[in-house]
Amino acid sequence: MIEAVIFDFGGTLDTNGIHWSEKFRMTYDEAKLNIKPEDFNEAYVKAEPKMYETVLEDDDLFITLQKQSYLQLEYLVENKGYKFYNSPGVVATDISMRCCNYVNKCIAEAIPLLEEFKGKIKYSIVSNFYGNIKSVLRSLEIDNYFDSIIDSTTVNIRKPDERIFRLALSELKVEAEYTIAVGDSYDKDILPAKKLGCKTAWLNVQSWTKPEDISAADFIMKDFKELKNIINKFNFD
């Protein structure tokens, strides 16, 4: 019996399994920015810590992605000598719009599943985010689906620390054995949730890493919508 689902957000609900490093890379390619893969990887990694200094609690999805893209592009201009068709700020706005369009499409495809089990199963978001996950969910008009929303910056605990999953279980008032955790990161989502006794569904599409041992994943999905059949397997078969 499944009584609750703990969802990851970034790379799971918002992009249907595509890690944000890959999504940014793909979007830059679509915009014909001609960024070398090794330069992009460096810019992505260097920009990430600055997000925690830059993002505000009320920032919505568009502003969050705009800031993230701007930090990456600014790094490439200042440290790698790149020149784009306009300033990093203008280009970042274009990139954010493209990314938001994709996210809106993924969210629209996820909503029927959220609707189907709402009221029957409790939902939680557990996300390594920047302190503004509630604002992002609100901007996507899906915040009301969730009985628990946990942002790593707000609680000062980051995945893969098991305590952040314990916190979700506590807020949901559900035992681990009746919970399934869903995420795109095997190391940060699947492993810690499995250690707590949760069932696990790994959304393995385009991940940041490729683990050799995947035995902690009870289910492996290639599309978020596959979760419906997994839940039905436990609750309605």
C-alpha positions, 0 to 999 in steps of 0.5 A: 500500500502506498500512502505517500509520494516524496517527489524531487523537483529539479530534474524530476517534476519540472523536466521529466528526468533531464538534469538541469545541466543537460537542459541548459546545455540543450537550450544553449545549443538550440540558441546556437551559442556554440559553447564547448562542453568542457567550458559549459560544465565548468561554468555550470559548476562555478555558477551554482554556489553563487545561486545561494547568494543571488536567489531571493525567497520570492523569486519565481521559476522564470527569475530563478532560471534567468539568474542561473543562466546569467551567472553561467554566461557571465562566467563564460564571457569573463573567464573564457572569452565568449561573445554572444549575440547580446549581453549575458543579461539579455541572452539569459532572459531568452534562455529562461523563456525557452526553459520555462516553456519546456517546464510548463509543458512537463508540468502540464503532463504531470498534473493529471497524475497529481490530480488522480491520486490527490486526496488518496495519497499524500504528496511531498516535495523534497528539493535541494533548492535555493530557499524559494521552492514554494515561490517556484511551485506557486508560479507553476500553480501546483503548490496546492497539490503538496501536503509538505514542501521542504527546501534544503536551504530553508531547513539547512539539510541537503540531500543525500542526508537522510534527515531531510527525508525523515522530515518529510515523513514526519510532516506527512505523518506516514511511515517509510514502508508506505512511501515511495520516493521519486527522483532523477538522482540515484545518489541523492534521491534513491539511495537515502530514501531506500536506506530509510525503508521507502520504496523508490522509483528512479527517473533515469533519463539524462542524469548528472551521473551514471551509477554502476550499482542501481540495486536501490531502485525498486523501479526505473522509469523513463517517463514521469507518467509511468508512476501511475502504473507503479502506484496502481500496482501497490494500491489497486491490483 
